[in-house]
Amino acid sequence: VGPWGADGCRGGGGFSLAIEGVLGGACGLVVSDALEPDFPIIYVNRGFEDATGYHAEEVLGRNCRFLQCRGPFAQRRHPLVDAIVVTEIQRCLEEGTEFQGDLLNFRKDGSPFMTSLQLKPIYGDDETITHYMGIQFFNDCNVDLGPLPGSMAKEVVRSTWITPDNTLRPSPTGKGNFCSEYSHLFQLSDEVLCQKILSRLSPRDIASVNSVCKRLYHMTKNDHLWRMVCQNAWGNDATRALENVAGTKSLAWGRLARELTTLEAVTWKKLTIGGSVEPSRCNFSACAVGNRVVLFGGEGVNAQPMNDTFVLDLSASKPEWRHINVGLAPPGRWGHTLSCLNGSLLVLFGGCGGQGLLNDVFILDLDAKHPTWREIFGLTPPVPRSWHSSCTLDGSKLVVSGGCADSGKS
Ligand SMILES: Cc1cc2nc3c(=O)[nH]c(=O)nc-3n(C[C@H](O)[C@H](O)[C@H](O)COP(=O)(O)O)c2cc1C
């Protein structure tokens, strides 16, 4: 980007400042990158911002044609913009020549003005055009286009405030209060406010804006808005998965967002569990695999190392412990670890067996038709140990840490 300032922000380049010095601040100055598709703007000066009402950060990276659309939400060039002049600009940009002409443009608030535009190509070292510079002189224009559709047509919405005691009162007016400072926000139609602004906020922010005024309060009751907000916050996959969870459809998205954000609905619940883990034991290891809890081994009566596997399915209507018959069980042990891998695999490591400390690794696929523990051999395993901790990473790694080794070290 060189002299234009690599950060592309207003005031970021010595060259642009020099030009501004020559021209004075009265006109607009725009620089576009000619090496990128569609001539994205990389610099605008203060004169441009003041005259158009658009801030630099709103326009950097865009093509300057948005000035031909009436207001920030218009999707199309206004019909009164001279198509012949636009075609001439296109031709000059394609051929790499200078352009000079007048055309109708619009400020951010939708009011029209005439721009006397000069476009000049800037050449790099190898004679290729690297940038285009646009110098704009802004003139008033006397076309009466009426109010901006969807916003100006409406009277500015006098918001009603909700007081702490939940009574409604009209918003205060006058300089410096919320409504006068943000009234242009309230000139937007419900649809634009919802789709373009509120839908991009986080669930927590939506929950706070709903107490700003009556209008926002009613808008944030819209479940479609809440779905968009949840989708933005949690991503498409999570939103789709939540939609498929039984009961979600009856739970409104707003309520769901509140419960997931505040975790207010989370409480301990005492479950009555059927079945039993027999014989009784201590120092076993248990691990959650989705909605299932798996228990392996432990220390039975007379310090007997155990090697049986039990599963408790918490999503069952009547959860009960079930002993599962596995093909080849690992040697009995206690003080070992069980970790879950990829939602259905269990990894068993180490512990203390009948012959002393262990450092072996076994894997069990709970979803297999006939679940079988399978020993995994790795090079240079960690030293044998018990009472360590372990976890899985990235769906393929087992991390083992600490514990008690034979040496008595931990
Ligand atoms: C540096 C630069 C500045 C420009 N400034 C303006 C402007 O102030 N107003 C305007 O209507 N078009 C301006 N244009 C022209 C439009 O960005 C666009 O090139 C024109 O509308 C023709 O292309 P289109 O038919 O694809 O929109 C500028 C273009 C460049 C490269």
The ligand as an ORCA input file, in Angstrom:
! r2SCAN-3c Opt
* xyz 0 1
  C     -11.473      6.269     -5.901
  C     -12.923      6.247     -6.315
  C     -13.796      7.185     -5.806
  C     -15.133      7.191     -6.183
  N     -15.980      8.116     -5.662
  C     -17.295      8.096     -5.996
  C     -18.195      9.038     -5.430
  O     -17.839      9.895     -4.638
  N     -19.491      8.952     -5.797
  C     -19.957      8.034     -6.683
  O     -21.141      7.998     -6.957
  N     -19.117      7.144     -7.246
  C     -17.797      7.137     -6.921
  N     -16.946      6.234     -7.495
  C     -17.443      5.359     -8.540
  C     -18.049      4.059     -8.044
  O     -17.257      3.513     -7.033
  C     -18.162      3.027     -9.170
  O     -16.902      2.813     -9.701
  C     -19.119      3.475    -10.223
  O     -20.404      3.497     -9.686
  C     -19.140      2.572    -11.468
  O     -19.171      1.249    -11.140
  P     -20.499      0.359    -10.944
  O     -21.372      0.483    -12.140
  O     -19.963     -1.030    -10.787
  O     -21.181      0.863     -9.736
  C     -15.609      6.232     -7.125
  C     -14.710      5.301     -7.623
  C     -13.392      5.281     -7.238
  C     -12.421      4.262     -7.808
*
